[in-house]
Amino acid sequence: MTNVTLEAQFDNFFALFEHPVQFEVNQDSLDQRLRLLQKRYHPDNLSVDDTKHVANIAQAKQQSEQASALINQAYQTLSAPDSRASYLLDMADQAQNVEHSIADLDFLEDAMQMRIDLDEAIEEKDLATLKQLHPQIIERLAYQSERFDKAYKSEDWQTAIDATQKLKFLVKLNADVTIGLDEVASAEHSDDDDLYV
């Protein structure tokens, strides 16, 4: 396992995970491949063959640790719709404007209102509002994912970039609502436990 081999092997995250270069992914397939790669490249699983090509075991272990980090980065990139979209745009040399601000004022107004509702619901420990917001965010994520997929396939780069920018915002919102749901549900559960003390 030399550095050249590592770089070549990890150059394309889709190839590494034996997945076609496309927006839609099979999460179960990614999970299975992750486990296989982690097992193969884990520093504790170095074989005699792995250490033959390098000067010493410490160097082989370091390369194995680098491989493990790259495997995890590839998995995280392919698992999330926003990073997967950005990665696809990057592969197509179209990612230069992804970090620009969202220009769609209607989307921003809607998204900011959801952010305000989310923050208030978390602060007030309002589980009902959080449960109401979650499917709305999921629905918007699905819509933007579909927009990206169609635009990417037809090489409509401006629409693909716009959808990616919106996916980034919505993925963050979804992560925050999920954390909020967990925190509020845990707080309610611990309050219920206090009743029986």
C-alpha positions as CSV (number, residue, x, y, z in Angstrom):
1,M,0.0,0.0,0.0
2,T,2.1,2.9,-1.3
3,N,1.2,6.6,-1.4
4,V,0.8,6.5,-5.1
5,T,-1.6,3.6,-4.8
6,L,-3.5,5.3,-2.1
7,E,-3.8,8.6,-4.0
8,A,-5.0,6.8,-7.2
9,Q,-7.4,4.6,-5.3
10,F,-8.9,7.4,-3.3
11,D,-9.0,10.0,-6.1
12,N,-12.6,9.3,-7.0
13,F,-15.0,8.8,-4.0
14,F,-17.6,7.1,-6.3
15,A,-15.0,4.6,-7.6
16,L,-13.8,4.0,-4.1
17,F,-17.3,3.0,-3.0
18,E,-17.9,1.1,-6.3
19,H,-20.9,3.4,-7.0
20,P,-21.9,5.0,-10.3
21,V,-21.1,8.7,-10.7
22,Q,-24.6,10.0,-10.1
23,F,-26.6,11.9,-7.5
24,E,-28.9,9.1,-6.4
25,V,-27.1,6.7,-4.0
26,N,-28.0,3.4,-2.4
27,Q,-27.3,4.1,1.3
28,D,-27.2,0.4,2.2
29,S,-24.6,-0.2,-0.5
30,L,-22.5,2.7,0.8
31,D,-22.8,1.4,4.4
32,Q,-21.7,-2.1,3.4
33,R,-18.8,-0.8,1.3
34,L,-17.7,1.5,4.2
35,R,-17.6,-1.5,6.6
36,L,-15.5,-3.5,4.1
37,L,-13.1,-0.6,3.5
38,Q,-12.7,0.2,7.2
39,K,-11.9,-3.5,7.8
40,R,-9.4,-3.6,5.0
41,Y,-7.6,-0.4,5.8
42,H,-7.8,-0.3,9.6
43,P,-4.4,0.2,11.1
44,D,-4.9,-2.8,13.4
45,N,-5.5,-5.0,10.3
46,L,-2.1,-4.5,8.6
47,S,-0.8,-7.6,6.9
48,V,2.7,-8.7,6.1
49,D,2.1,-7.7,2.4
50,D,1.1,-4.1,3.5
51,T,4.4,-3.7,5.4
52,K,6.7,-5.1,2.6
53,H,6.2,-2.1,0.4
54,V,7.1,0.5,3.0
55,A,10.3,1.1,5.0
56,N,8.8,0.3,8.4
57,I,5.7,-0.7,10.2
58,A,5.2,2.9,11.6
59,Q,5.0,4.2,8.0
60,A,2.6,1.5,7.0
61,K,0.4,2.3,10.0
62,Q,0.5,6.0,9.1
63,Q,-0.6,5.3,5.5
64,S,-3.4,3.0,6.9
65,E,-4.6,5.9,9.2
66,Q,-4.6,8.3,6.2
67,A,-6.6,5.8,4.2
68,S,-9.1,5.4,7.0
69,A,-9.5,9.1,7.2
70,L,-10.0,9.4,3.5
71,I,-12.6,6.5,3.5
72,N,-14.6,8.3,6.2
73,Q,-14.4,11.6,4.3
74,A,-15.6,9.9,1.1
75,Y,-18.4,8.2,3.0
76,Q,-19.6,11.5,4.6
77,T,-19.4,13.3,1.2
78,L,-21.4,10.7,-0.6
79,S,-24.0,10.2,2.2
80,A,-25.2,13.8,2.5
81,P,-27.1,15.3,-0.5
82,D,-25.5,18.7,-0.2
83,S,-21.9,17.5,-0.1
84,R,-22.6,14.8,-2.8
85,A,-24.0,17.5,-5.1
86,S,-21.0,19.8,-4.4
87,Y,-18.7,16.8,-5.1
88,L,-20.4,16.1,-8.4
89,L,-20.2,19.7,-9.5
90,D,-16.5,19.7,-8.5
91,M,-15.9,16.6,-10.6
92,A,-17.6,18.4,-13.6
93,D,-15.5,21.6,-12.9
94,Q,-18.7,23.5,-12.1
95,A,-18.3,24.2,-8.4
96,Q,-16.8,27.7,-8.6
97,N,-20.1,29.5,-7.6
98,V,-21.4,27.0,-5.0
99,E,-20.3,29.1,-2.1
100,H,-22.0,32.3,-3.3
101,S,-25.1,33.6,-1.5
102,I,-28.5,32.3,-2.5
103,A,-30.2,34.7,-4.8
104,D,-33.8,33.3,-4.5
105,L,-35.5,35.8,-2.1
106,D,-38.7,33.6,-1.8
107,F,-36.6,30.6,-0.8
108,L,-34.6,32.7,1.7
109,E,-37.7,34.2,3.2
110,D,-39.3,30.7,3.7
111,A,-36.0,29.3,5.0
112,M,-35.5,32.1,7.4
113,Q,-39.0,31.7,8.8
114,M,-38.4,28.0,9.3
115,R,-35.1,28.9,11.1
116,I,-36.9,31.3,13.4
117,D,-39.7,28.8,14.1
118,L,-37.1,26.1,14.8
119,D,-35.0,28.3,17.1
120,E,-38.2,29.4,19.0
121,A,-39.5,25.8,19.3
122,I,-36.1,24.6,20.6
123,E,-36.0,27.4,23.1
124,E,-39.5,26.9,24.3
125,K,-39.1,23.0,24.2
126,D,-42.1,22.9,21.8
127,L,-42.1,19.3,20.6
128,A,-45.3,19.7,18.5
129,T,-43.8,22.5,16.4
130,L,-40.6,20.6,15.9
131,K,-42.6,17.6,14.8
132,Q,-44.5,19.8,12.4
133,L,-41.3,21.5,11.0
134,H,-39.4,18.2,10.4
135,P,-41.5,16.9,7.5
136,Q,-41.6,20.3,5.9
137,I,-37.8,20.4,5.8
138,I,-37.6,16.8,4.5
139,E,-40.1,17.7,1.7
140,R,-38.0,20.7,0.7
141,L,-34.8,18.6,0.8
142,A,-36.5,16.0,-1.5
143,Y,-37.6,18.8,-3.9
144,Q,-34.1,20.4,-4.1
145,S,-32.5,16.9,-4.5
146,E,-34.8,16.2,-7.4
147,R,-34.0,19.6,-8.9
148,F,-30.3,19.0,-8.6
149,D,-30.5,15.5,-10.1
150,K,-32.4,16.7,-13.2
151,A,-30.2,19.7,-13.7
152,Y,-27.0,17.7,-13.3
153,K,-28.2,15.1,-15.8
154,S,-29.0,17.8,-18.3
155,E,-25.9,19.8,-17.5
156,D,-27.9,22.8,-16.5
157,W,-25.1,24.0,-14.2
158,Q,-26.8,27.2,-13.0
159,T,-29.8,25.3,-11.7
160,A,-27.6,22.6,-10.3
161,I,-25.6,25.2,-8.4
162,D,-28.7,26.9,-7.1
163,A,-30.1,23.6,-5.9
164,T,-26.8,22.7,-4.2
165,Q,-26.8,26.1,-2.3
166,K,-30.3,25.4,-1.1
167,L,-29.5,21.8,-0.2
168,K,-26.6,23.1,2.0
169,F,-29.0,25.4,3.9
170,L,-31.7,22.7,4.2
171,V,-29.3,19.9,5.4
172,K,-28.1,22.2,8.2
173,L,-31.7,23.0,9.1
174,N,-32.6,19.3,9.1
175,A,-29.6,18.5,11.3
176,D,-30.7,21.2,13.7
177,V,-34.3,20.1,13.9
178,T,-33.2,16.5,14.5
179,I,-31.0,17.6,17.4
180,G,-33.9,19.8,18.7
181,L,-36.3,16.9,18.5
182,D,-33.8,14.7,20.5
183,E,-33.1,17.3,23.1
184,V,-36.7,18.2,23.7
185,A,-37.8,14.6,23.8
186,S,-35.0,13.8,26.2
187,A,-35.9,16.7,28.4
188,E,-39.5,15.6,28.5
189,H,-38.5,12.1,29.3
190,S,-36.2,13.2,32.1
191,D,-39.1,15.4,33.5
192,D,-41.3,12.3,33.4
193,D,-38.7,10.3,35.3
194,D,-38.5,13.1,37.9
195,L,-42.2,12.5,38.7
196,Y,-41.5,9.0,39.9
197,V,-38.6,9.9,42.2
